[in-house]
Amino acid sequence: MFNIGDYVINQKTGNLGKVIGYGHQILSSGYETTLKVLVAKSATCHKKGFLEEDLYSQWLQCQ
């Protein structure tokens, strides 16, 4: 489990940021945990400082 303040990277979008919270998404199989991440570096645009939320399984810890 990632902790608040950990830096993570999204496997789909390539965005890098800091975990600021948790959430959930309702899927056909039930609830899935999501991470709420404040993006510090975006792979897709020049914006930073926006919130990205995605399934927990889509994130990898950044060293």
ZAPA-358662 format. One line per field, with one value per atom (N, C-alpha, C): atom name; y, z, x; residue number from 1; residue in one letter. Coordinates in steps of 0.05 Angstrom, whole numbers. Layout:
# ZAPA-358662
atom: [CA/...]
v: [Y/...]
w: [Z/...]
u: [X/...]
seq: [NUM/...]
type: [A/...]
***
This chain:
# ZAPA-358662
atom: [N/CA/C/N/CA/C/N/CA/C/N/CA/C/N/CA/C/N/CA/C/N/CA/C/N/CA/C/N/CA/C/N/CA/C/N/CA/C/N/CA/C/N/CA/C/N/CA/C/N/CA/C/N/CA/C/N/CA/C/N/CA/C/N/CA/C/N/CA/C/N/CA/C/N/CA/C/N/CA/C/N/CA/C/N/CA/C/N/CA/C/N/CA/C/N/CA/C/N/CA/C/N/CA/C/N/CA/C/N/CA/C/N/CA/C/N/CA/C/N/CA/C/N/CA/C/N/CA/C/N/CA/C/N/CA/C/N/CA/C/N/CA/C/N/CA/C/N/CA/C/N/CA/C/N/CA/C/N/CA/C/N/CA/C/N/CA/C/N/CA/C/N/CA/C/N/CA/C/N/CA/C/N/CA/C/N/CA/C/N/CA/C/N/CA/C/N/CA/C/N/CA/C/N/CA/C/N/CA/C/N/CA/C/N/CA/C/N/CA/C]
v: [-24/0/25/44/69/87/103/121/149/166/194/206/220/232/217/191/175/186/185/192/167/170/148/157/137/142/125/136/122/106/81/63/70/80/87/114/135/162/171/158/167/191/200/223/215/234/230/249/240/258/246/261/253/244/222/212/231/240/259/247/224/212/186/174/149/153/135/135/107/106/80/84/63/62/37/39/16/2/-23/-40/-62/-77/-100/-121/-122/-142/-130/-106/-93/-67/-59/-35/-39/-21/-21/4/2/25/42/68/87/104/115/135/162/182/210/222/231/240/268/285/312/311/315/311/333/325/344/346/324/323/306/319/305/296/272/261/269/278/284/313/331/360/375/401/417/427/418/425/410/422/407/419/405/414/407/387/378/351/344/318/297/274/250/228/215/192/168/146/122/98/74/50/46/36/31/15/-5/-23/-9/15/30/46/47/63/46/57/45/65/55/73/83/108/121/122/116/116/142]
w: [0/0/0/-17/-17/6/16/38/26/41/34/33/12/9/-8/-14/-32/-60/-75/-103/-120/-139/-156/-185/-203/-232/-242/-260/-271/-296/-297/-319/-345/-345/-369/-380/-362/-371/-370/-352/-348/-330/-318/-300/-273/-262/-237/-217/-192/-172/-144/-126/-97/-89/-75/-65/-44/-49/-30/-18/-28/-17/-30/-20/-31/-38/-55/-63/-70/-85/-95/-120/-136/-160/-160/-169/-169/-196/-195/-219/-217/-238/-238/-217/-210/-190/-162/-159/-132/-132/-108/-105/-110/-123/-127/-115/-101/-89/-110/-107/-125/-109/-123/-111/-123/-106/-114/-113/-136/-138/-149/-135/-144/-164/-190/-211/-210/-209/-209/-237/-252/-279/-297/-318/-336/-361/-369/-394/-418/-414/-437/-443/-423/-428/-410/-413/-397/-371/-365/-340/-317/-293/-269/-246/-225/-202/-205/-221/-224/-211/-205/-191/-212/-208/-225/-206/-212/-196/-215/-206/-222/-204/-214/-198/-186/-162/-147/-163/-178/-194/-217/-224/-246/-238/-212/-201/-193/-197/-188/-171/-150/-132/-147/-143/-155/-134/-142/-123/-122]
u: [17/0/18/11/25/16/34/28/24/10/7/35/42/68/87/81/98/96/118/117/112/94/86/85/86/83/61/44/22/31/26/34/21/-3/-18/-10/-10/-6/23/39/67/69/47/48/61/76/91/80/75/65/65/54/53/25/24/-2/-13/-38/-50/-76/-84/-108/-116/-137/-148/-177/-186/-215/-223/-245/-254/-270/-271/-286/-303/-328/-345/-342/-334/-332/-352/-354/-373/-366/-340/-331/-332/-340/-342/-326/-317/-302/-273/-260/-231/-219/-197/-183/-170/-172/-158/-139/-120/-102/-108/-107/-109/-82/-72/-44/-43/-27/-22/1/-4/16/37/62/85/97/95/106/88/78/60/74/70/82/66/41/24/20/25/22/41/41/59/47/23/10/22/22/28/11/10/-6/-36/-42/-70/-73/-98/-104/-110/-97/-104/-112/-134/-143/-145/-133/-134/-133/-140/-139/-111/-111/-87/-67/-77/-60/-45/-54/-41/-17/-11/11/35/59/84/98/111/126/151/157/180/202/226/248/262]
seq: [1/1/1/2/2/2/3/3/3/4/4/4/5/5/5/6/6/6/7/7/7/8/8/8/9/9/9/10/10/10/11/11/11/12/12/12/13/13/13/14/14/14/15/15/15/16/16/16/17/17/17/18/18/18/19/19/19/20/20/20/21/21/21/22/22/22/23/23/23/24/24/24/25/25/25/26/26/26/27/27/27/28/28/28/29/29/29/30/30/30/31/31/31/32/32/32/33/33/33/34/34/34/35/35/35/36/36/36/37/37/37/38/38/38/39/39/39/40/40/40/41/41/41/42/42/42/43/43/43/44/44/44/45/45/45/46/46/46/47/47/47/48/48/48/49/49/49/50/50/50/51/51/51/52/52/52/53/53/53/54/54/54/55/55/55/56/56/56/57/57/57/58/58/58/59/59/59/60/60/60/61/61/61/62/62/62/63/63/63]
type: [M/M/M/F/F/F/N/N/N/I/I/I/G/G/G/D/D/D/Y/Y/Y/V/V/V/I/I/I/N/N/N/Q/Q/Q/K/K/K/T/T/T/G/G/G/N/N/N/L/L/L/G/G/G/K/K/K/V/V/V/I/I/I/G/G/G/Y/Y/Y/G/G/G/H/H/H/Q/Q/Q/I/I/I/L/L/L/S/S/S/S/S/S/G/G/G/Y/Y/Y/E/E/E/T/T/T/T/T/T/L/L/L/K/K/K/V/V/V/L/L/L/V/V/V/A/A/A/K/K/K/S/S/S/A/A/A/T/T/T/C/C/C/H/H/H/K/K/K/K/K/K/G/G/G/F/F/F/L/L/L/E/E/E/E/E/E/D/D/D/L/L/L/Y/Y/Y/S/S/S/Q/Q/Q/W/W/W/L/L/L/Q/Q/Q/C/C/C/Q/Q/Q]
***
